[in-house]
């Protein structure tokens, strides 16, 4: 017999509790002083001791209440002793500190991001800004919220008037390609913002503080919770040519802007390069 899955609301409650505690830990560790513990893809792609400690804390919290669930984290992958994704109906996707370089430099634009999948579909997510305590939540079909206020995306319909956020990878070749795309795109939008934390960018687009967002190279943990928040706020989230949002490209925009932004990015080969 197939076991009943928990409701999105039940999963969201677990996610909120874990994310709030984890953000508190990250905040305290930043106040005590932070250092680079390792690098990943390049010497500029850093991992701090807090990234590792926070992810361990989140995983431990999840296992206490749902020991049979799978977990995918940025720093430790599936983790030791965790059920495989295919063996569990529920999988948690965690980015312990999205915006690690901001965190390292003390910039107030970094977040704990935690999402829950059921049978491969993200159904609950929370993004909590470590520095400010701002918190965005969403459940599939249940809307997106910040501070009890239901979110609705921008009503902008003219790409030329859109404030668009993006980000850059750590590989030098990829950055060069992304810079060329940006140089060709910027004459066709109001302006560009680059804050350095994808999950927060998606949440700001969800509440209309930005009009649209795109980026190449995002992993599942970068966008799982934020993309759900964006979708539930009325944004269209996808990739190029009808593909789902993924490492090739993530575009989040109001329905009226998605097509024009998509077509401009496709013409500029935004999903190409290294």
C-alpha positions in Angstrom: 0.0 0.0 0.0 1.3 3.5 -0.9 1.7 5.6 2.2 -0.1 8.9 2.4 2.1 11.9 1.8 1.9 14.8 4.3 0.1 17.9 3.1 2.0 20.9 1.8 1.0 22.9 4.8 2.4 20.2 7.2 5.7 20.2 5.2 5.8 24.0 5.2 5.5 24.1 9.0 8.5 21.8 9.3 10.4 23.8 6.8 9.7 27.2 8.5 10.8 25.8 11.9 14.1 24.4 10.5 14.8 27.5 8.4 14.3 30.0 11.2 16.6 28.1 13.5 19.2 27.7 10.8 19.1 31.4 9.9 19.6 32.2 13.6 22.7 30.0 13.6 24.0 31.6 10.5 23.4 35.1 11.9 25.3 34.3 15.1 28.2 32.7 13.3 28.5 35.7 11.1 28.6 38.0 14.1 31.4 35.8 15.6 33.5 36.0 12.5 33.4 33.9 9.3 36.1 32.4 7.3 36.5 30.4 4.0 36.6 26.7 4.8 37.0 25.5 1.2 36.4 26.3 -2.5 34.3 24.5 -5.0 34.2 25.1 -8.8 36.8 27.9 -8.7 38.8 29.8 -6.1 36.0 32.5 -6.0 33.3 29.8 -5.4 33.7 29.7 -1.6 32.3 27.6 1.2 32.3 28.9 4.8 32.2 26.9 8.0 28.7 28.3 8.5 27.5 26.8 5.2 28.4 23.4 6.5 27.2 23.9 10.0 23.9 25.3 8.9 23.2 22.5 6.4 24.0 19.9 9.1 21.6 21.6 11.5 18.8 21.6 8.9 19.3 18.0 8.0 19.4 17.0 11.7 16.2 18.9 12.3 14.5 17.2 9.4 15.6 13.7 10.4 14.2 14.2 13.9 10.7 14.7 12.6 10.8 12.8 9.2 13.6 10.3 9.3 12.5 8.4 6.2 12.6 11.4 3.9 15.4 12.1 1.4 17.5 15.2 1.5 19.5 17.0 -1.1 21.8 19.7 0.1 24.3 22.0 -1.6 27.3 21.1 0.6 26.8 17.4 1.4 24.6 16.2 -1.4 22.3 13.4 -0.3 24.2 13.1 3.0 25.4 10.0 4.8 22.8 7.4 5.6 19.9 9.3 4.0 17.3 7.4 1.9 17.8 7.7 -1.8 15.4 10.1 -3.6 13.7 7.3 -5.4 13.1 5.4 -2.2 11.2 8.2 -0.5 8.1 10.1 -1.5 9.3 13.3 0.2 12.6 15.0 -0.6 13.9 18.1 1.0 16.1 20.5 -1.0 18.3 22.8 1.1 20.7 25.7 0.4 22.1 26.5 3.8 23.3 29.9 2.8 22.3 31.2 -0.6 24.6 34.2 -1.3 27.7 32.9 0.4 30.0 35.6 -0.9 27.5 38.2 0.4 27.6 36.4 3.7 31.4 36.3 3.7 31.5 40.1 3.2 28.8 41.0 5.6 26.3 42.1 2.9 22.7 41.7 4.0 21.6 39.6 1.0 21.9 36.0 1.9 19.3 33.4 2.9 18.5 29.9 4.1 16.4 28.2 1.4 14.4 25.0 2.1 11.9 23.3 -0.1 9.9 20.0 0.1 9.2 17.8 -2.9 6.5 15.1 -3.0 6.8 12.6 -5.8 9.2 15.0 -7.6 7.0 18.1 -7.4 8.0 21.0 -5.1 5.0 21.6 -2.9 6.3 23.8 0.0 9.1 26.2 0.4 10.6 28.9 2.6 13.3 31.5 2.0 14.6 33.4 5.1 17.0 36.3 4.8 19.7 35.7 7.4 20.5 39.3 8.0 17.1 40.9 8.0 14.7 38.1 9.1 12.5 38.7 6.1 10.7 35.4 5.3 8.9 34.2 2.2 6.8 31.1 2.1 4.6 29.2 -0.4 2.7 26.0 -0.9 1.6 24.6 -4.2 -1.8 26.0 -4.9 -1.9 27.9 -1.6 -0.2 31.1 -2.6 3.0 32.9 -1.7 3.3 35.1 1.4 5.7 37.4 3.3 4.8 38.5 6.8 1.2 37.3 6.4 0.7 39.3 3.2 -0.2 37.4 0.1 2.2 38.3 -2.7 1.4 39.3 -6.3 4.0 39.9 -9.0 4.5 43.1 -10.9 1.9 44.1 -13.4 4.5 45.6 -15.8 3.7 44.7 -19.4 6.5 46.6 -21.2 9.9 44.9 -21.2 11.5 48.3 -21.9 10.2 49.5 -18.5 11.1 46.3 -16.6 13.7 46.2 -13.8 15.4 42.8 -14.4 17.7 40.9 -12.0 20.3 38.4 -13.0 23.4 36.6 -11.6 26.7 35.3 -12.8 28.5 32.0 -12.5 32.0 31.5 -11.0 33.7 30.1 -14.1 35.5 32.9 -16.0 34.4 31.7 -19.4 30.8 31.5 -18.3 31.0 35.0 -16.8 32.3 36.4 -20.0 29.4 34.9 -22.0 26.9 36.1 -19.4 28.4 39.6 -19.6 28.0 39.6 -23.4 24.4 38.6 -23.0 23.8 41.3 -20.5 25.5 44.0 -22.6 23.0 43.2 -25.4 20.0 43.0 -23.1 20.4 46.1 -21.1 19.4 48.6 -23.8 16.0 46.8 -24.0 15.0 47.0 -20.3 14.7 49.7 -17.7 17.8 48.5 -15.8 19.6 45.5 -14.3 20.1 44.5 -10.7 22.6 41.9 -9.5 22.3 41.1 -5.8 24.1 37.7 -5.7 21.4 35.3 -4.2 19.1 33.6 -6.6 16.5 32.6 -3.9 16.1 36.1 -2.8 15.9 37.5 -6.3 13.0 35.1 -7.0 11.3 36.2 -3.9 11.7 39.9 -4.7 10.3 39.3 -8.2 7.4 37.5 -6.5 6.4 40.6 -4.6 7.0 43.1 -7.4 10.1 44.7 -6.0 11.7 43.5 -9.2 9.9 42.9 -12.4 11.7 39.8 -13.8 14.7 37.6 -13.3 16.9 35.3 -15.3 20.0 33.3 -14.7 22.0 30.4 -16.2 23.7 27.8 -14.0 21.3 27.4 -11.1 21.2 24.1 -9.2 18.1 22.7 -7.6 18.9 24.2 -4.2 19.3 27.7 -5.7 15.8 27.9 -7.1 13.5 25.2 -5.6 11.9 27.3 -2.8 12.2 30.6 -4.6 10.7 29.3 -7.8 7.7 28.1 -5.9 7.3 31.4 -4.2 7.5 33.1 -7.6 5.1 30.7 -9.3 2.5 31.1 -6.5 2.8 34.9 -6.8 1.6 34.7 -10.5 4.9 34.6 -12.3 5.7 32.3 -15.1 8.8 30.3 -14.4 10.5 28.3 -17.1 13.5 27.8 -19.4 14.0 28.4 -23.1 11.9 26.8 -25.8 9.2 25.4 -23.5 11.7 23.6 -21.3 11.4 23.6 -17.5 13.6 26.0 -15.5 16.9 24.4 -14.8 20.7 24.7 -15.1 20.5 25.9 -18.7 18.3 28.9 -17.8 15.8 30.1 -15.3 13.4 32.9 -16.3 10.8 34.3 -13.9 8.6 37.0 -15.2 4.9 38.1 -15.2 3.0 36.4 -18.1 3.0 39.6 -20.2 6.8 39.9 -19.9 7.8 36.3 -20.1 7.5 36.0 -23.9 9.4 39.2 -24.8 12.2 38.4 -22.3 12.3 34.8 -23.3 12.6 35.7 -27.0 15.3 38.3 -26.3 17.4 35.9 -24.2 16.9 33.1 -26.8 18.2 35.4 -29.5 21.2 36.3 -27.4 22.0 32.6 -26.7 21.6 33.1 -22.9 21.6 29.4 -22.3 24.8 28.9 -24.3 28.4 29.3 -23.5 30.4 27.3 -20.9 
